[in-house]
Amino acid sequence: MPSRAAISLTAILALSSAGCSTWPSPNHTAVTNDSIRGIVEEAVQGQPQPETPPSLVLECSGLDDARNQLSQQAAAFEKLSSEVQALTAANPSFANSDCPAVAGDAADKLDGRVLVGSTEWIYISPPGHHYKARVDSGAATSSLSAVNIERFERNGDKWVRFDLKHDDEAEPIRVEAPLSRHVRIRQASSDEADRRPVVMLTVNLGNNLQIDTEFSLTDRSQMTYPILLGRSFLRDVTLIDVGRQYVQPKFESDQPKPEKKTLQPVKEKQKQEKSAKDAKNADTDKDDSSSQVLKAEPKDSQAAEPQE
C-alpha cells in the first residue's frame, strides 16, 4: 500500500495542475483589463493639465495682429494698384511722364547761397593748393596753419612770409602776402589772448564760389585740419549742413574761374593798388628816406576762438 506521504504528495500535485489549467479564465482576464484601464483613466484625469505660458499666448496674439495688418496692407495695395491702372487707362500720357531731375548746382544751393558741410575741400591762392578745411561758424575769423612767420617790409608796406605745410606735402610751401592787420584771439582753454597777423588770400570752394577772405596765421599742426573757415568767410554766401561733409566738389583750376565775391575792405584794396603802383616806380631817383614812411598800424581787434 502506498504510504501516507505519497498519497498527500499526489493530492497536492493534482490540485496544482487543476489550478494552472483554470487561471486566468476569460472572466479573470476581462476583470483585470477593465480594472487596469480604469486605473489608467483615473490617473490621467486626476493629473492637472499644463498651462500655456503667458509669453506664448502673447506671441500667438501678436502673430494674429501681424496677419491682420498684412491683410489690410495687401487690400490697400490692391486698391491703390487698381486706382493707378484706372488713371493710366484714362490718361495714357501719364504712364510715360518723367519727373524733372534736379540740377546739380541747384541741389547744392538754397536761396542763392552755397550749401557746405562741416568739412570741405578748398583751394587757396597763393599758394595754389587744395586743403581740407573745417567749417565753424563759432569762430569770427578764419584761421590758417602757418609756421616760421616773419614780418618784413616791401615798398613801404608791411608784409608777412610763412611756411604752409600739409600732410600730403613733403616740403612746406613758402607763402608771402601783404599784412592786413593784427587780431587778438583768445582760446576757450586759456585766459591770455594770442596776437596773430592777418593776411588776405583767395579761396575757391567748389566750382561756383571764389572769395577774397582774411586768415589769421597760427600754428595748427596739432589740429585735425590745417584751415578753419569762420564767419568772416561764411556769412551771407553759405548755408551749413553740419550733418554732411564734402558737399561741394574739389575746385578744378582748369575751369573758368567763377565771379569773385570779395569781402576785402575798400581801404585795404586801395592800399594794395598803391603797393603795386609803388613797385613800378621803384627806380625813381627820389630820396629813399622820403618814400620809406611806414603807415600807421591799425588797432588790434579781438576775437574769441572756440576750442577745437
Secondary structure, 3 states (H helix, E strand, C coil): CCCHHHHHHHHHHHHHHHHHHHCCCHHHHHHHHHHHHHHHHHHHHHCCCCCCCHHHHHHHHHHHHHHHHHHHHHHHHHHHHHHHHHHHHHCHHHCCCCCCCCCHHHHCEECCEEEEECEEEEEEECCCEEEEEEECCCCCCEEEECEEEEEEEECCEEEEEEEECCCCCCCCEEEEEEEEEEEEEEECCCCCEEEEEEEEEEEEECCCEEEEEEEEEECCCCCCCCEEECHHHHCCCEEEECCCCCCCCCCCCCCCCCCEEECCCHHHHHHHHHHHHHHHCCCCCCCHHHHCCCCCCCCCEEEEECCC
